[in-house]
Amino acid sequence: MLELLSITVNLLVLLVVLKQTFSLTYRLNSFDRQKEEVVKELIKESKNNLYLTSTISSGIETNLEYKKLNEEMLVKSLNNIVKTNSEFEKKIKTFERKLVNK
């Protein structure tokens, strides 16, 4: 009788351990999917910022070729690039915090 009780208790403990293992595995897989989504979003943002910076730089280059760019427009365009890069850095930091906190 005692052996049967011991076997039953061991089986219950084994079931609890298996349940916890599956639960942790599920959470880990969920974390991996979330991390993958964050990385994809970061890559998308990076591409968008590169396109924007490229467009602004191309505009500056074109205007310099035709000598139609005054100092005020140049400063404004460069400030736009700096602002875009600064916003992107903030997004990277936000994504890093999301990854660390999950």
C-alpha positions as CSV (number, residue, x, y, z in Angstrom):
1,M,0.0,0.0,0.0
2,L,2.8,2.4,0.9
3,E,4.6,1.6,-2.4
4,L,1.4,2.3,-4.3
5,L,1.1,5.7,-2.6
6,S,4.8,6.4,-3.2
7,I,4.4,5.6,-6.9
8,T,1.3,7.8,-7.2
9,V,3.0,10.7,-5.5
10,N,6.0,10.3,-7.8
11,L,3.7,10.2,-10.9
12,L,2.0,13.4,-9.7
13,V,5.3,15.1,-9.2
14,L,6.4,13.9,-12.6
15,L,3.2,15.3,-14.2
16,V,3.7,18.7,-12.5
17,V,7.3,18.8,-13.6
18,L,6.3,17.9,-17.2
19,K,3.6,20.6,-17.1
20,Q,6.0,23.2,-16.0
21,T,8.5,22.1,-18.6
22,F,5.9,22.4,-21.4
23,S,4.8,25.8,-20.0
24,L,8.4,27.1,-20.0
25,T,9.0,25.8,-23.5
26,Y,5.9,27.6,-24.7
27,R,6.9,30.8,-23.1
28,L,10.4,30.5,-24.5
29,N,9.0,29.9,-28.0
30,S,6.7,32.9,-27.6
31,F,9.6,35.0,-26.5
32,D,11.6,34.0,-29.6
33,R,8.7,34.9,-31.8
34,Q,8.3,38.3,-30.1
35,K,12.1,38.9,-30.4
36,E,11.9,38.0,-34.1
37,E,9.1,40.5,-34.6
38,V,11.0,43.2,-32.9
39,V,14.1,42.6,-35.0
40,K,12.0,42.6,-38.2
41,E,10.4,45.9,-37.1
42,L,13.9,47.3,-36.4
43,I,15.1,46.3,-39.8
44,K,12.1,47.9,-41.5
45,E,12.7,51.1,-39.6
46,S,16.4,51.0,-40.5
47,K,15.5,50.7,-44.2
48,N,13.1,53.5,-44.0
49,N,15.6,55.8,-42.4
50,L,18.3,54.8,-44.9
51,Y,15.8,55.7,-47.8
52,L,15.0,59.0,-46.1
53,T,18.6,59.9,-45.5
54,S,19.4,58.9,-49.1
55,T,16.6,61.1,-50.4
56,I,17.7,64.1,-48.4
57,S,21.4,63.6,-49.4
58,S,20.4,63.3,-53.1
59,G,18.4,66.5,-52.8
60,I,21.4,68.3,-51.3
61,E,23.7,66.9,-54.1
62,T,21.3,67.9,-56.9
63,N,20.9,71.4,-55.5
64,L,24.7,71.8,-55.1
65,E,25.1,70.7,-58.7
66,Y,22.8,73.5,-59.9
67,K,24.2,75.9,-57.3
68,K,20.7,76.5,-56.1
69,L,21.3,75.6,-52.5
70,N,21.7,78.4,-50.0
71,E,23.2,78.0,-46.5
72,E,19.7,78.0,-44.9
73,M,18.4,75.1,-47.0
74,L,21.6,73.1,-46.4
75,V,21.4,73.5,-42.6
76,K,17.7,72.6,-42.7
77,S,18.4,69.4,-44.7
78,L,21.3,68.4,-42.5
79,N,19.1,69.0,-39.4
80,N,16.5,66.7,-40.9
81,I,19.1,64.0,-41.3
82,V,20.2,64.5,-37.7
83,K,16.6,64.5,-36.4
84,T,15.8,61.3,-38.4
85,N,18.9,59.6,-37.0
86,S,18.1,60.7,-33.4
87,E,14.6,59.4,-33.7
88,F,15.9,56.1,-35.0
89,E,18.3,55.8,-32.1
90,K,15.4,56.3,-29.7
91,K,13.5,53.5,-31.4
92,I,16.5,51.2,-31.2
93,K,16.8,51.9,-27.4
94,T,13.0,51.2,-27.1
95,F,13.4,47.9,-28.9
96,E,16.4,47.0,-26.8
97,R,14.3,47.6,-23.6
98,K,11.5,45.5,-25.0
99,L,13.9,42.7,-25.6
100,V,15.5,42.9,-22.2
101,N,12.2,43.1,-20.4
102,K,10.6,40.1,-22.0
